[in-house]
Amino acid sequence: MIAAVGALDMPWGVWTDTVRQDVEVCHGVAYPAPIEETDAIVLGDPEYGAALDGGTALDQAKKALRDALDSFDRAEQFR
C-alpha cells in the first residue's frame, strides 16, 4: 500500500508536464528555445504555478496517508 502512495508522483508529473506544454504554447515558447528563456516565462505563469503548488499539496497528502497507514500497521501488531 505504501508503494502505491509513492506511485502517485507519476500521474502528477505527467499532468504537470502537460500543463507546462500548454503554457509554453500559450506564450509561444517551447523546445528548442533555450531553457533559461523558457523557464523564466513558464515559471511566471499562474496556471503552471498552480500546477506546481498541487505537487506540494500532493506531498503533504502522501505524508498524511503514509502516517495513517503506519498507525494502522502498528495497531494491527497488537491484535
N, C-alpha and C positions, 0 to 999 in steps of 0.2 A: 504494500500500500504506500509506503514511504517513497518507493521508486516512482510510482505513478504521480505523486505530488511533484517530484523533481522534473518529471517529463512535461509538466505544464509550460516550461520555458520555451519549448519548441514551437507550439502553435502561436504563442505570444510573439516570438521572434519573427516568425513568418508573417504574421499580421502587421507587425511594426515595419518590416521591410516593404510591405505593400503600401502602407501609409507613406513611407519615405518616397517611394517611387511616384506615387500620386502627387505628392508635394513638389518633387523635382519637376514633373511635367507641368504642373500649375505655374511654377516660377520660371520655366524654360531653362532649367539647368539639369544636367544629367551626365552620366558617364558618356564620353571620356573626359569631361571637364575636370580640371584639377580638383582634387578632393578638398583642398583648403577653401576654394571658392564655393564649391557646392555646400560644404558643411556650414559655412557662415550663413548662407541663405536658408538652408533647410532647418538648421537649429533655431533660427529666429521665427519659424512658422508656428503659430499657435496649435494647429492640428497635430503636427509632429511632436510638439512639446507635450501635448495631452497624451499622445501615444506612449511617450517615454515615461510620463508620470504614471501611466497604467502599469508599467513594469514595476515601479516602486510599490504600488498598491498590491500587485500580484505577489511580490516578495514578502510583504507583510502578511498577506493571507496564507501563503505557503508556510511561513514560520508558525502562524497560529494553528494551522491544520496539523503540522508536524508535532507541535507541542501537545495538541489534543490527542493525537494518535499515541504519543509516548505515554500520556496519562492513562489511556485505556489499556495499553500494554502492561503498565505497572499494576493497574487494578486487577487485571487478569492473572497476574502472578500469585495473587493471594487466594485464588479460588481453590 
